[in-house]
Amino acid sequence: MTKEKMRIKRLDPAFRARERAYDKVYHKKQWADPVFQEKTRQYKRSKYESDPAYRAAVLARNNKWNVSEKGRNAARVREHRRREMEGQASLTHDDWKMILDFQEYRCVKCWRSFQEAGRPERDHIVSVVDGGTLTITNTQALCRSCNSSKHSSSIDYRDATQRSFCAWMAGEAEMVSVED
């Protein structure tokens, strides 16, 4: 095929669509290969270290991303997860179900059922920013509106029975039975 015919063929939208679809599948297969991924990373690393213009372009692109709204939100989520993992995050799925059962599937602040209020949210009583961890003693189930109105303040809406139950579940206290 001559260069002129190839140029005309590339102007055809149907040909370009087929070519893009092929490229998408080809690159997806390529990136699934760990050897290819590692070679590409090594190439980019060496180029970053040796080429000052490439390094400046990468840093400018990263700075542009970091100041964008999506970049700031991603950084905030990353930082939240890092702080959460630094603490002793030991709340299991079963613990969460137990909290919901104990609260009778209701928001602990407004007492609306989660069927009408929406999905329950895990609320840190002492926020992660203030050193709180994701444990059974530091978690309460709130509806979205109550959780967002609380912001990062440390408010425990649970009553004394619920607090003692959670402490007992975490092994921090003994369960005291009241006999008549």
N, C-alpha and C positions, 0 to 999 in steps of 0.2 A: 504494500500500500504506500502510495507516495505521501509526502508531507502535506501536500495540498488537500488530498482526499481525507487524510487523518484530521486536518484542521477543520474541514467542513463537517466531518462526522462528529467532532467534539462540540460543535455548535448545536447539534441536534439535541433537544431537551430529553427525549426518550433515551438516547445513548448515554447522556450524562447521568440520568437517574439510575440506569442499570450499572454504570461504572461506580457511582456512589454506593449503591447497595452492595456491590461486590467488595469494595474497599472496606465497608463497615464490617462485613462478615470476616474478611481476611484479617483485619486488625484485631477483631475480637478474638479470633483463634490465636493470633500471634501473642496477644497480651495474656492469654491463658497459660502460656508456656513460661514456667519459672526461670528457665535458662535465659530466654529472651528478655524477661523483665530485669534480671540481674545485669545482663550485658548493657542494657539501655541505661540503667542506673549508674553503672561504672563509667559509661561514656559521658553522661551528663555531669557526673561528679568531676571527672578529669577536665572536661571543658570549662566547668565553673571555676576550677582552681587555676587553670592556665590562661584563660581568655578574659581579660578585664572588661571588655565591652559586653560579653555575654553575662558576666557576673553583674554588671551594672543594670542590664536589662531585666535579669531575674529579680534583683533587689527592688527595682522600680515596680515590677509587676506585683511582687509580694506586698510592698508598701501600699499600693493602690487597693489591693484586696483587703488588707488589714484595716484600712480606714473606711471601707464600704460598710453598709449596714449588715450585709450577710457575713462579712469577715468578722465584724465585732460580735455578732450573735454567736458565730462558731467559736470564737475565742472564749466567750462567756460560758458556753456549754462545756467546752473542754476544761476550763478552769474549775467549774462546778464539779465535774466528774472526777478530776484529779483530787480535789479536796475531799470528796466523798470517799474515794478509794484510800486516801491517806489515813482516814479514820478507820474504825473497826466496823465496816459495813457488814453486818451479820443478819440483816432482815431477810428471811427466806420467804418463799411463796406461801408456805404453810403458815408462817407467822402472820403474814399479811391477811390471809384468809381468816385466821383466828381473831385478829383485830376487827375485821369486818363482821364476823359472827358476834363478837362481844358487843359491838356497837349496833347490832341488829340491822346491818346494812343501811345505816342512817348517818348523815353528817353530824358530827359530834357538837358542832356549834349551833346550827339552825334546826336540827333534827328532822330535816326533810329526808325522805327515803331516796336512795340513789337511783331508783327507777324513775322518779319524777325530776330529780336534780341533775341527773347525768352521771357519768362515770366518776367513781371516787378517786381522789388524788391523795397520794402519800404526802403528808405534811410533816416536816421536821419541826418539832416543838422548839428546840434550840437550833437555829438555822446553821447551815454548813459554814457560812461566813463567820459565825460566832463560835465555831468549834464543835457544832453538833454532828452526830454521826447517824447513819441509817441503821438504827437498832430498834428492837421492839419497845424499849422504854422511851425512845425519843420520837416515836411515830404515832400519828393519829390520822384518821380518815376524815377528810373534809370534802365538801363539794367544791367545784371550781370557783364559784363566786366567793365563798367564805375563805378559801385558800388565797385567792388573789387580793382580797380586802385585808388580809392579815399582813401582807408584805413579808418583811424579814423579822418582824417582832417575835419575841419568844413568849407565846401565850399557850398555856396548856388548858384546853377546853374540857379535858376528861375529868370525871369526878374521882373521888378518892378510891372507890371500888375498882374502877378501871385502871388507875395508876398502880394500885397494889397488885392487881392481876397481872399486869405487864411486867412488873418487877419480879413477881413470882415466876412467870414464864421465862424470864431472862436468867433466873437463878440468883437474883440479887437479894431476895427476901424469902422468908418462909410464909407459906399460906396459913393463916390463922383461922380456924373454924370457930364459929360462935355457937355455943350450945345453950339451950334454954334452961 
